[in-house]
Amino acid sequence: MTHCVGYEAGLEKLASTASSVQGMQKELEDLKPNLIKAQEDTDRLVLRIEKDSAEAEETRKIVAREEAQVNQAAMASKKIRDECER
């Protein structure tokens, strides 16, 4: 008799688990469109970041060149000023 009770309890647990799994599967199916959209949004954002990063790097190079030119001009101006002050 106790085997029957244990068997019935096991069957009830299996049925309960199967029901829970079905509920989770339904929930996942309901979330699938949101997950797909989130992935698409993420892909677009990654592409945008890559593009912006490339543009920022190009701007950094331009600024570095201009800074070097300005520093050279400043050094030349200082040299001329120093010569004039002698």
URPETA-V339084 format. One record per pair of residues at least 6 apart in sequence whose ideal C-beta (glycine too) atoms are under 8 Angstrom apart, sorted by the first residue. I is the first residue (numbers start at 0). J is the second residue. If there is no record, write none. Layout:
{{I:J} {I:J}}
This chain:
none
